[in-house]
């Protein structure tokens, strides 16, 4: 059994990765989060891009634990804000991970933007750093439109404000989709799907 560390304490991200692994029929791979390993100093995410930050986290995890480490850096890029909040998505309001405050601030900043110009994309960069130093970085994007108020109780972050362009979403927000529906459409799902060949190869070692 090969262990892969997901450099996150987000249970929903861990469950999402596990669903991708299961859906791909990969066996012999155990996925664990940061809570399952000894605590180590996490390096500041100083990268200017999602890819740089994902690599910072994945390299730190692999170096500290000796395990293959997968890290995701993701966020929302709003067209009317020139791609912001971007890499600052989780701390847009000035505090890390305060979803209601982040959402409230973002809505206020685009309150005057007309419906036809409220385009946005969720972006996810996933980096896999293996114990031998091999690095794989992939990117997924999910286009949609920003709402004028939150809808739905699923998901996290900006999910309640984002309506995907995908026809199958039928005008529902990301937070109104089931986890399985979201996996098949989302930015992180698209990025993780690109890592399936590397994860399958890892499981054979």
Buried (B, 14 or more C-beta within 10 A) or exposed (E): EBBBBBBBEBEBBBBBBBBBBEBBEBEEBBBBBBEBBEEEEEBEBEBEBBBBBBBBBBBBBBBBBEBBBBBBBBBBBBBBBEBBBBBBBBBBBEEEEBBEBBBBBBBEBBEEBEEEEBBBBBBBBBBBBBBEEEEBBBBBEBBBBBBEEBBBEBBBBBBBBBBBEBEEBEEBBBBBBEEEBBBBBBBBBBBBBBBBEBBBEBBEE
